[in-house]
Amino acid sequence: MELRLNHQWTLWYDKTDLTVCDDNWDQFLIKIQSIDTFEKFWNLFNNTPSIFDLPIGSNFHFFIYGIEPKWEDFHNLNGGKWVISFPRSNSQDLEKIWELSLLALVSGRFSSEGTQNINGLVVNVRKNEIRFSIWTKNADNETIQLKIGNFWKKIIQDDIKDIKYGFDYFPHSSS
């Protein structure tokens, strides 16, 4: 018997080529796979390249099925994102943060309010840093945003003690 996830999820990938078109970045967005069980999650996770094997400028997007990883998607219009950035120097910790964050999402570890208000997780691979973002539905609900952000921070701090990072929230309307 397969164990169901709290939602069906989709992994997306993009590597924008700004020399081709900087207005239509989503033309480079590729849907990798949708999953709905823990077995499929682990199969996808174990067969997906490490974030350190991705080219500079590329991104993984892990979103609830039916929500596209772009601001213009109806589900994201009024939302925002929690963002944490790290220097690329500590690859083991950064891989662990990616795994811990994904597991928290698929298992519904965030509060029920948090789980209902999270749309997805993004990892951006940049030259000098790795940036993780949890995208949320409603930027105006400060109480829920703080619950989500504080719980995500706790997940990371419980497992990785000596890591320094910035932790901020940005409404999509400010981007």
C-alpha positions as CSV (number, residue, x, y, z in Angstrom):
1,M,0.0,0.0,0.0
2,E,1.4,3.4,-1.0
3,L,1.3,6.2,1.5
4,R,-0.4,9.3,0.1
5,L,1.1,12.8,0.4
6,N,-0.9,15.7,1.8
7,H,-1.2,17.1,-1.8
8,Q,-0.2,16.1,-5.2
9,W,3.0,18.0,-6.1
10,T,4.9,18.9,-9.2
11,L,8.6,19.4,-9.7
12,W,9.5,22.0,-12.3
13,Y,12.9,23.2,-13.7
14,D,14.1,26.2,-15.5
15,K,17.3,27.8,-16.7
16,T,16.4,31.1,-18.2
17,D,18.4,32.3,-21.2
18,L,18.1,36.0,-20.9
19,T,19.9,36.5,-24.3
20,V,16.9,34.9,-26.0
21,C,14.1,36.6,-24.2
22,D,14.1,38.3,-20.8
23,D,10.3,39.1,-20.8
24,N,9.1,35.6,-21.2
25,W,11.2,33.6,-18.8
26,D,8.5,30.9,-18.4
27,Q,9.1,29.6,-21.9
28,F,12.1,27.8,-20.3
29,L,9.9,26.3,-17.5
30,I,9.8,22.5,-17.8
31,K,7.5,20.2,-15.8
32,I,9.6,17.3,-14.6
33,Q,7.1,15.1,-12.8
34,S,4.0,15.1,-10.6
35,I,3.8,12.9,-7.6
36,D,1.2,11.9,-5.0
37,T,2.8,9.2,-2.8
38,F,5.9,9.1,-0.6
39,E,7.3,6.3,-2.7
40,K,7.1,8.5,-5.8
41,F,8.5,11.4,-3.8
42,W,11.6,9.4,-2.8
43,N,12.0,8.0,-6.3
44,L,11.9,11.6,-7.7
45,F,14.2,12.9,-4.9
46,N,16.8,10.2,-5.3
47,N,16.8,10.5,-9.1
48,T,16.9,14.3,-9.3
49,P,20.3,16.0,-9.7
50,S,21.8,17.6,-6.6
51,I,21.3,21.3,-6.5
52,F,25.1,21.6,-6.8
53,D,25.0,19.7,-10.1
54,L,22.6,22.3,-11.6
55,P,24.0,25.1,-13.8
56,I,24.4,28.6,-12.4
57,G,21.2,30.5,-13.0
58,S,18.9,27.5,-12.9
59,N,16.0,26.7,-10.5
60,F,13.9,23.9,-9.1
61,H,10.3,24.7,-8.3
62,F,8.3,22.2,-6.2
63,F,4.6,23.3,-6.2
64,I,1.2,21.9,-5.4
65,Y,-0.2,20.3,-8.5
66,G,-2.1,22.8,-10.6
67,I,-0.2,25.8,-9.4
68,E,2.5,27.1,-11.8
69,P,5.6,28.5,-10.2
70,K,5.1,32.1,-11.4
71,W,3.7,35.2,-9.8
72,E,1.0,35.5,-12.4
73,D,-0.6,32.2,-11.5
74,F,-4.0,32.9,-9.8
75,H,-2.9,31.1,-6.6
76,N,0.2,33.2,-6.3
77,L,-1.2,36.7,-7.1
78,N,-1.9,37.8,-3.6
79,G,1.0,35.8,-2.0
80,G,4.6,36.3,-1.3
81,K,7.6,34.3,-0.3
82,W,9.9,33.5,2.6
83,V,13.5,33.7,1.4
84,I,16.7,32.4,2.9
85,S,20.1,32.8,1.2
86,F,23.3,31.0,1.8
87,P,26.8,31.2,0.4
88,R,27.6,28.1,-1.8
89,S,30.4,27.1,0.5
90,N,28.7,24.5,2.6
91,S,27.1,22.1,0.2
92,Q,26.2,19.4,2.7
93,D,24.1,21.8,4.8
94,L,22.4,23.3,1.7
95,E,21.4,19.8,0.3
96,K,20.1,19.0,3.8
97,I,18.0,22.2,3.9
98,W,16.5,21.3,0.5
99,E,15.6,17.8,1.7
100,L,14.2,19.0,5.1
101,S,12.1,21.7,3.4
102,L,10.7,19.3,0.8
103,L,9.9,16.7,3.5
104,A,8.2,19.3,5.7
105,L,6.0,20.2,2.7
106,V,5.0,16.8,1.5
107,S,4.4,15.4,5.0
108,G,2.3,18.4,6.1
109,R,4.6,19.2,9.0
110,F,3.7,22.9,8.9
111,S,0.6,23.8,11.0
112,S,-2.7,23.1,9.2
113,E,-3.0,26.8,8.5
114,G,0.6,26.8,7.2
115,T,0.0,23.7,5.0
116,Q,-3.2,25.3,3.6
117,N,-1.3,28.5,2.8
118,I,1.9,27.2,1.2
119,N,2.0,26.9,-2.6
120,G,5.5,25.7,-3.1
121,L,9.3,25.7,-2.6
122,V,11.9,27.1,-4.9
123,V,15.7,26.7,-4.9
124,N,17.7,29.2,-7.0
125,V,21.2,28.3,-7.9
126,R,23.4,31.4,-8.3
127,K,27.1,32.0,-8.8
128,N,27.8,33.0,-5.1
129,E,24.7,31.7,-3.3
130,I,21.9,29.2,-3.1
131,R,18.5,30.8,-2.3
132,F,15.5,28.9,-1.0
133,S,11.9,30.3,-1.1
134,I,8.6,29.1,0.3
135,W,5.8,30.7,-1.7
136,T,2.6,31.4,0.1
137,K,-1.0,32.3,-0.9
138,N,-1.8,35.4,1.2
139,A,0.8,38.0,1.9
140,D,-1.7,40.1,3.9
141,N,-2.2,37.5,6.6
142,E,0.7,38.4,8.9
143,T,-0.2,35.8,11.5
144,I,-0.1,32.9,9.1
145,Q,3.1,34.2,7.4
146,L,4.9,34.4,10.8
147,K,3.8,30.9,11.7
148,I,5.1,29.6,8.4
149,G,8.4,31.5,8.6
150,N,9.0,30.6,12.2
151,F,8.3,26.9,11.7
152,W,10.5,26.8,8.6
153,K,13.3,28.5,10.5
154,K,12.9,26.0,13.4
155,I,13.1,23.0,11.0
156,I,16.4,24.3,9.7
157,Q,17.9,25.2,13.1
158,D,16.9,21.9,14.7
159,D,19.0,20.0,12.2
160,I,21.8,22.5,11.3
161,K,23.0,24.3,14.3
162,D,25.9,26.5,13.2
163,I,24.7,28.0,10.0
164,K,24.1,31.8,9.5
165,Y,21.6,33.1,7.1
166,G,19.2,36.0,6.3
167,F,15.5,35.2,6.6
168,D,13.0,37.6,5.0
169,Y,9.5,37.8,3.6
170,F,8.6,39.5,0.4
171,P,5.0,40.0,-1.0
172,H,4.9,39.2,-4.7
173,S,3.4,42.7,-5.2
174,S,6.7,44.3,-4.2
175,S,8.7,42.3,-6.7
